[in-house]
Amino acid sequence: MMIRALPLLALFATPVAAAPFQNIDALEARLINALGAGIGEPGGPATPIDRRLKLAACPGSVQIDPPIMGAVALRCPAANWRIRVAIARLSGSQPTVMGAAAVKADLVVRRGDPVDLVAETGGFSASVSATAQEDGALGSRIRVKADGRNTPIFAEVIDAGRVRLPGFK
């Protein structure tokens, strides 16, 4: 009886599922949200994330590192992968990728500087004191820590000592 049941079990056995991959669309949407600018827009990703990438699904949250040398890194320590995405900067009318030399030339905020973090919309303005976590030029996105917050947030440099929350103009 047992010998007859084995072929039957083999027919109903489910094939081994392929390992799931990271959803690139969701990863790109999260990056755009974190940077506060769309693809090709100043401060946003210069190009879409390559859809040919087959990254292992991240069991936790994907970490977004601050922009360094014109690119932002997306990391999944649990799955042991990291990708870098270039950030666009408006130069004239064409978006270009920021270079390290261009960024160093016009820095207006230095790491550790106190800055005013502002949000302005429709005649309303709110600001709070914060500390810059990295150097930044006009129009660049940097990490800042507001007083009493443990996690840094991204903000756009709008003047020496002033940064703005993305999405507020």
N, C-alpha and C positions, 0 to 999 in steps of 0.2 A: 504494500500500500504506500509506503514511504517513497519508493522508487518512482511510482506514478505521479506523486505530488510534486516532485522536484521540477519536471518539465513545465508543469502548470504554474508553479511559482515563478519560473524564469520568464514566462509570458507576461505576467503581471508586474514584474519588477520595473520600477521606474528608473530611467537612465539618470546617471549622476549629473546634477545640474552644474553648468559652467559657472565659474567664479564670477560674481557680479562686478561690474566696473563702476567707477565713480561717474556720476551724472555730470557731464561737462556743462550742459545748459544751466543746471542749478548752481554749479561752481562759478560760472561766468556771471550769473545774476547776482550771486552773493558778493562777488568782487565789485561789480558796478555799484551795488548798494553801499558797500564799504567806502568806495572812492567818491561817491556822489556825482559821478559823471559817466556818460555812456561811452561806447566804443568810438574812438576817433575824436572825442571831445577833449578839450584841455583838462588835464588831470585824470582822465579816464584811460582805460586800456587803449593802446595804439591800434591793435588789431584784435579780432576775436581769438579765443583760445582754440588751438588746433583740435578739431574734432576727431582726428586720427589717433589721439592719445588714448591709451588703454591703461588707465590708472586703477590700481586696486581700490575697491570701495573703502572709504575711510570710516572705521567704526565709531569714531568720535567726531568732533567738530574740526573742520579744516581751519588752520590758523593762517591769518593774513599778516605778514610782516610789513613793517613800514617801508615806504619807497626808499630805495638806496640805488644811487647811480642810474636813475631813470627807469627803474623797474621795481615791481613789487613781487615778493615771493609768496606762494601759497604752499603750505606744508601740512602733511599728515604724519606726525611722528609715529603713530601706531602702525601705519601701513608702510612707513619708511620711504615716502616719496616727497619730492619738492619740485615745483615748477616756477619759473620766473616769467612774468608778463610785463612787457614794455609799457610805459606810460606816455601818452601823447602830451605834447606841449604846443600851444599855438604860437607859431612864428610866421608873421604876415597873415596869409590866408590859408596856408597849408599846415595841417598838424604834422609835427615831427617828433622824433623820439629825443628825450632830453639826454644830453651828454654830461659827463662829470665835469668837464672844463667849463661848460656854459653855466652849470649850477653854481660852481664855486665863485664865478666872476660877479654874480649879483646877489649874494646872500644878504638878506635883511633881518633874518631871525637866526640866532645861534642856539645850539643845544644848551638848556639850562636857563635861558632868558625868560623873565616873566613876560607874559603876553595877555592881552585882553581877548577873550574868546567871545565873539559877538554873534548874534542871530538877529537879522533885520528883515522885516517883511511888512509891506503895506503901511508904512508910517509908524510901525512898532519896532522897538529895538530893545534887546536884553543882552547884558554882558556879564561875564564872570571872570575872575582872575584864574590864570592857568600858567603852566610851565611847559616850555617847548622841550620835547624829548629828542629832537633832531634839528639840524640846520635846514633852512628853507629860503628860497628865493621868492620874489613876487609871483603869485599864481600857482606855486607848487603846493602839494598836499603834504602835511607833516603830522606827526603824532603829537598830541598835547595831553597833559594831565590836568584836569580841573581840580581845584582844591577839594579834598575829601573823597576823591574818586580813586579807586584802585586801578582801574583799567584805562589805558590811554584811548583817545578818540582821534579820528582824522579831522583836520581842519585845513582850510585854504589860507595861505598867507596873502593878506591884502595890503599890508603896510608894515613898516618897522614897528614891532611890538603889538600888532593887531592881526588876529586870525578870525576866519568866519566859518561857521558850521556849513558843510556841504548842503546844497539845496536851498539856502537862503541867500537872496540877493537884494 
